[in-house]
Structures are given as C-alpha cells and as structure tokens.
Amino acid sequence: MSTLSIHCLKPSPLHLPSGIPGSPGRQRRHTLPAEFRCLTPEDAAGVFEIEQEAFISVSGNCPLNLDEVQQFLTLCPELSLGWFVEGRLVAFIIGSLWDEERLTQESLTLHRPGGRTAHLHVLAVQRTFRQQGKGSVLLWRYLHHVGGQPAVRRAVLMCEHALVPFYQRFGFRPAGPCAIVVGSLTFTEMHCSLRGHAALRRNSDCCPPGEPMVGSSYSIPGWSPSLSCRPPTLLGLKGDGDSQGMAERGEWVK
C-alpha cells in the first residue's frame, strides 16, 4: 500500500501561462481560502457525489463506482488531488499507476504499483464552480504533482474526441483510438511525457520557487494558482470555454 506524504510550504502567488483558462487574460475574482491536497478514503463519498452529478446526466454512467473510488484512494492516494474551498471538496482528479504502453479494459479498475505511467481516471468539478477555470488549474497542478514523483514518467487518459484540443494544451498528444469502448462511446487515448519535471524529482522534498506543495492553503485574490514549472510548448495557446466546460461537467476522461 502506498503511503501519503504531504509537505506544506509558505503560501505564495502563482501564475498560469497567458493562454490557459483561469490565467490573467481571463481573470475571475476569487477570495475564498483554497486548499489542494491528496484525497483519502474518507473523501470518497464527496468524490462520488460530484462524479454522479457530473456524469450521470451526460452519459448515464460514472467512470468509477464508489467501491472503486475507495479502492484507489486506499491503494494510491498520492495519485489523486482534490481542490477544497472552505473545507468543501469542489474539484478532484483520481489516478493510478499503469505498467503497459496502452490502456486496456483492465486499466479501468487496477493499480499497478510497479508502473511508470499515471493513468488519470476522472476529472470533475462541482456544478457551482464550473466555467471558472478550475478544471484547467487542477489539471496543471496534478501534472506538476505527479511529475515530482520519481516513479512516474508519463500521464495517460482516454477522452471523447471533442476533448482532444483541451488536453493538448497541457502537453497531451493523441496516441490513436483507445481499445476501451463503453457502450456506444469511443475514445481517443492521450499521452503526456512528464520528463520535463526532472528538477522536481531531484528535489522531491521541496517545490520550485513560488509553488506551494500539495497540502498548502492560501487565498485566491483575482487568480494566481498554477504551475511554476511548465512545458514551454504550452505557452501562447488559447483557451476554449466549450471544451473546458465539457471536461468539468462530466465528459468521459478515464
């Protein structure tokens, strides 16, 4: 079983690239205290409530059932990330490790501790917090977080075709049609190299300048949180409100 280690540093402002939703070019006022931390089995009920709200109305299915949520948060909590506002979960990502080049049906429910790939099962944002750039910020922070883990070399996910441009902004590249089919839904498999985060691996107990680690909390005046360590290929790309909203409200990301 994986162990969860949380490091807290002094909060400080962060800045997203100008083209990513939620950056200074698309500022929204936020003043509530926010906290980012890995999830625990005690968070499972809140996670599943948001997941049901996001996915059932769209596809009739959830990527993970409650037992699977609890399983992943028990086996690999360090591969999850939750965004809490005043103590309430408002957005989350759940992942696990995978040890094959491509995703298979087994990858939907398994955690392979020897794997080098972080498989993102689900990203969801609570209804009243959508269309505020939170999905983008959370994904940036998640890639930054898992990129700092020595065992993880890349991230993978599967998404519907309409979401491909959204994930490309974060360094994901299409790897072709996914072998997994859910009902009538088909997916594109997306891969993202995390090798650009080598500096984080060399300094796993500290963060790049200006970046609070997972577990820190701070206020958000205007918009600041993001990654201070980011792939240069993402700079200058413009946001797409439609695909942002799709990713947040429950389009399949598995």
Salt bridges, closest charged atoms under 4 A:
ASP43 OD2 - ARG37 NH1 2.86
GLU53 OE2 - ARG127 NE 3.59
GLU53 OE1 - ARG130 NH2 3.03
ASP99 OD1 - ARG112 NH1 2.56
GLU100 OE2 - ARG112 NH1 3.75
GLU101 OE2 - ARG154 NH1 3.59
GLU106 OE1 - ARG112 NH2 3.29
GLU189 OE2 - ARG102 NE 3.07
GLU189 OE2 - HIS191 NE2 2.77
ASP205 OD1 - HIS7 NE2 3.79
GLU211 OE2 - ARG141 NH1 3.97
GLU211 OE2 - HIS144 NE2 3.55
ASP240 OD2 - ARG169 NH2 3.96
